Amino acid sequence: MTAETVSGSARPYRIRIGAGVRAASDAVPPSGLVLLGIVSVQVGAGLAKNLFAMLPPSAVVFLRISTGALVLVALALPRVRGLSRKDLLAGAAFGVSLGLMNLSFYEALARLPMGIAVAIEFIGPLTVAVVASRRRLDLLWVVLAAAGIMLLAPWGKAAGTSWAGIGFALGAGALWAAYILLSASVGRRFPGTTGLSFAMLVSTLVVAPVGITAGGMDLLRPEILLLGLGVGLLSSVIPYTLELEALRRMPKRVFGILMSLEPAAAALAGLFILGEVLHLREWAAIGCVIIASIGATRSN
């Protein structure tokens, strides 16, 4: 059987899968798709954090990204033919930011409750929104978000909070900002979702050395591979697919407002999946970040 025959037989199969997914998503309003994506991401993060008892965070990141990359490549094989050197460099930078962002976030997740880690990480997209708007009112959102971070910092009785965890979360936020900026460029240069699948392959190469070194032979255990596949699907494939479909059917401003609920969803996922109970001060801090994010999105 020739390669052309294999490609020809697989293509209708992919088309049927894509048509089935599109038909199912059309039955759900776009706001519902965004909320389902948020839930999927946070359940995936909770499952990943449970894996920390068996694997270091960097090894879990490798499992997440590599399994997600395999699924995305199967659905949208990236084609580099016809792309310029600048296109490929943009895709590679996108992949590097994606890989490092996940490494930083999982290191933060290993040291902080989920809700706190996500709230601090949200400073990245909030900064992008404020810089894009440049309105005086946005200074209020910056101050409010800063107040939230100050409430989460380990002062006095809150000394149990990890400074290292906060640092990793802030690093993840900075890389998230880079990811947002690069995604717009990659979206213009790569057709469809092939830019994302290309970036996932690059990010797999970025995290592979540290992830494989940290995980060792444990990465080949069947139960860990199965859990890693679950994390990859819940944290990458499902939410990315739902978000792309939602963005086709709703204004970006509304999408951004809904995504601002993610820190609260993370805190609830941490409570119900991991038993992470937050104090009133921490809920207030998360609320500050959510209000700041919604305000900046509406202004923008």
C-alpha positions in Angstrom: 0.0 0.0 0.0 1.5 3.4 -1.0 1.7 6.5 1.1 -0.7 8.2 -1.2 -3.3 5.5 -0.6 -2.9 5.7 3.2 -3.2 9.5 3.1 -6.3 9.3 0.8 -8.1 6.8 3.1 -7.3 8.7 6.3 -8.4 12.1 5.0 -12.2 11.3 4.7 -12.0 9.7 8.1 -10.6 13.0 9.6 -13.3 14.9 7.7 -16.0 12.7 9.2 -14.6 13.2 12.7 -14.4 17.0 12.2 -17.9 17.1 10.9 -19.2 15.1 13.8 -17.4 17.4 16.3 -18.7 20.5 14.6 -22.3 19.2 14.6 -22.1 18.4 18.3 -20.6 21.8 19.2 -23.3 23.6 17.1 -25.9 22.2 19.5 -24.2 24.0 22.4 -24.3 27.8 22.7 -20.8 29.5 22.5 -20.9 30.6 26.1 -21.5 26.9 27.1 -18.5 25.9 25.0 -16.3 28.4 26.9 -17.6 27.2 30.3 -17.1 23.5 29.3 -13.5 24.4 28.2 -12.8 26.1 31.6 -14.2 23.1 33.5 -12.1 20.7 31.3 -8.9 22.7 31.9 -9.3 22.8 35.7 -10.3 19.1 36.0 -7.2 18.3 34.0 -5.1 20.4 36.3 -6.6 18.6 39.3 -5.8 15.3 37.8 -2.3 16.5 37.0 -1.7 17.6 40.5 -2.8 14.2 41.8 0.0 12.8 39.5 2.6 14.8 41.5 2.5 12.0 44.1 4.0 9.7 41.5 5.9 12.0 39.1 7.7 15.3 39.4 5.8 18.3 37.8 8.1 18.5 34.8 7.5 14.8 34.0 3.7 15.4 34.2 4.1 18.4 31.9 5.9 16.2 29.4 3.0 13.7 29.5 0.4 16.4 29.1 2.1 18.1 26.1 3.3 15.0 24.3 -0.1 13.2 24.5 -1.9 16.4 23.5 0.5 16.8 20.6 -0.2 13.3 19.3 -3.9 13.8 19.3 -3.7 17.3 17.7 -1.3 16.1 15.0 -3.6 13.2 14.2 -6.5 15.6 13.7 -4.6 18.4 12.0 -1.2 17.4 10.6 1.0 20.5 10.4 2.2 21.2 6.9 5.4 23.3 6.6 5.6 23.2 2.8 5.1 26.7 1.5 5.8 28.4 4.8 8.6 31.0 5.0 11.5 31.0 7.5 9.7 33.7 9.5 6.5 31.6 9.6 8.4 28.7 11.0 10.3 30.9 13.5 6.9 32.3 14.7 5.5 28.8 15.1 8.6 27.7 17.0 8.5 30.7 19.3 4.8 29.9 19.9 5.7 26.4 20.8 8.6 27.4 23.1 6.3 29.8 25.0 3.7 27.1 25.3 6.1 24.6 26.7 7.8 26.9 29.2 4.4 28.3 30.3 3.2 24.9 31.2 6.5 24.0 33.0 6.3 27.2 35.1 2.6 26.7 35.9 3.0 23.1 37.0 5.9 24.1 39.2 3.6 26.7 40.7 0.8 24.2 41.0 3.1 21.9 43.0 3.6 24.7 45.6 0.3 26.6 45.7 -3.4 25.8 45.8 -4.9 25.7 42.3 -7.1 28.8 42.7 -4.1 30.9 43.9 -1.8 29.7 41.1 -4.3 30.4 38.4 -5.2 33.8 39.9 -1.6 34.9 39.9 -1.0 33.5 36.4 -3.9 35.6 35.1 -1.8 38.7 35.5 -0.3 37.8 32.1 -3.4 38.1 30.0 -4.6 41.0 32.2 -1.5 42.9 31.3 -2.0 42.3 27.6 -5.6 43.6 27.8 -4.5 46.7 29.7 -1.6 47.5 27.3 -3.9 47.1 24.3 -6.5 49.4 25.8 -4.3 52.3 27.2 -7.3 54.0 28.9 -6.8 55.7 32.3 -9.6 53.6 33.8 -7.3 50.6 33.2 -5.0 51.8 36.0 -7.8 50.9 38.4 -7.7 47.3 37.2 -3.9 47.2 37.5 -4.2 48.5 41.1 -7.0 46.0 41.9 -5.0 43.0 40.5 -1.9 44.2 42.4 -4.0 44.3 45.6 -5.1 40.7 44.9 -1.5 39.6 44.5 -0.5 41.4 47.7 -3.3 39.6 49.6 -1.9 36.3 48.3 1.7 37.0 49.2 3.1 35.3 52.3 3.1 38.1 54.8 2.8 37.4 58.5 0.4 34.6 59.2 0.2 33.8 55.5 3.8 32.7 55.6 2.7 29.2 54.6 2.3 30.4 51.0 5.4 29.7 48.9 7.3 32.6 47.4 8.8 30.2 44.9 5.3 29.2 43.9 4.3 32.8 43.4 7.4 33.4 41.3 6.7 30.4 39.1 3.0 31.6 38.7 4.2 35.1 37.7 6.6 33.5 35.3 3.8 31.4 33.8 1.7 34.6 33.5 4.5 36.4 31.6 4.8 33.4 29.3 1.0 33.3 28.9 1.2 37.0 27.7 3.8 36.0 25.1 1.6 33.0 24.1 -1.3 35.3 23.5 0.7 37.7 21.4 2.4 35.0 19.4 -0.9 33.1 18.8 -2.3 36.0 16.8 0.8 35.9 14.5 0.7 32.1 14.2 -3.0 32.2 13.4 -2.3 34.5 10.4 0.7 32.4 9.2 -0.6 28.8 9.6 -3.8 27.5 8.1 -6.6 26.3 10.4 -5.4 24.7 13.6 -2.1 23.5 12.1 -0.2 26.3 13.9 -1.3 24.9 17.2 -0.4 21.3 16.3 3.0 22.5 15.1 3.5 24.5 18.3 2.6 21.4 20.4 5.3 19.4 18.6 7.9 22.1 19.3 6.8 22.4 23.0 7.1 18.6 23.3 10.8 18.9 22.2 11.3 21.7 24.6 10.0 19.9 27.7 11.2 16.4 26.7 14.8 16.6 28.1 13.8 17.8 31.6 10.6 15.8 31.6 12.2 12.5 30.6 15.1 13.0 32.9 12.8 13.7 35.9 10.3 10.9 35.1 12.6 8.1 34.0 11.2 4.7 33.5 8.0 5.6 35.5 6.8 7.4 32.4 6.3 4.0 30.7 4.0 2.6 33.4 0.6 1.8 31.8 -1.4 3.5 34.5 0.7 6.7 34.3 0.5 6.7 30.5 -3.3 6.4 30.8 -3.5 9.3 33.3 -1.2 11.3 31.2 -3.5 10.9 28.2 -6.4 12.0 30.3 -4.5 15.1 31.4 -3.5 15.9 27.8 -7.1 15.5 26.6 -8.7 17.5 29.4 -6.0 20.3 29.6 -5.1 20.8 26.0 -7.1 19.0 23.2 -10.7 19.5 24.5 -10.4 23.1 25.8 -8.5 24.3 22.8 -11.0 22.8 20.4 -14.0 24.2 22.3 -12.4 27.7 22.6 -11.6 27.9 18.9 -15.2 26.9 18.0 -16.6 29.4 20.6 -14.5 32.2 19.1 -16.0 31.6 15.7 -19.5 32.3 17.1 -19.1 35.0 19.7 -17.3 38.4 20.2 -13.8 38.2 21.6 -14.8 40.7 24.4 -17.5 38.3 25.6 -15.1 35.4 25.3 -12.5 37.3 27.5 -15.1 38.1 30.1 -16.1 34.4 30.4 -12.5 33.3 30.6 -12.0 35.7 33.5 -14.0 33.2 35.6 -11.2 30.7 35.3 -9.5 31.6 38.7 -12.8 30.9 40.5 -13.2 27.7 38.6 -9.7 26.6 39.6 -10.4 27.4 43.2 -13.6 25.3 43.1 -11.8 22.4 41.3 -9.1 22.5 43.9 -11.7 22.3 46.7 -13.7 19.5 45.2 -11.0 17.4 43.5 -8.0 18.0 45.9 -9.7 19.2 49.1 -7.9 22.6 49.0 -9.8 24.9 51.3 -9.1 28.6 50.8 -9.5 31.3 53.5 -11.7 34.4 53.1 -8.6 36.5 52.4 -7.6 34.2 49.5 -11.1 34.2 48.0 -11.1 38.0 48.3 -7.7 38.1 46.4 -9.1 35.8 43.7 -12.2 38.1 43.4 -9.9 41.1 42.9 -8.1 39.4 40.0 -11.4 38.3 38.4 -13.0 41.8 38.7 -9.8 43.4 37.3 -9.8 40.9 34.4 -13.4 41.5 33.6 -13.0 45.3 33.8 -9.9 45.3 31.5 -11.7 43.0 29.0 -14.7 45.3 28.9 -12.6 48.4 28.5 -10.6 46.8 25.7 
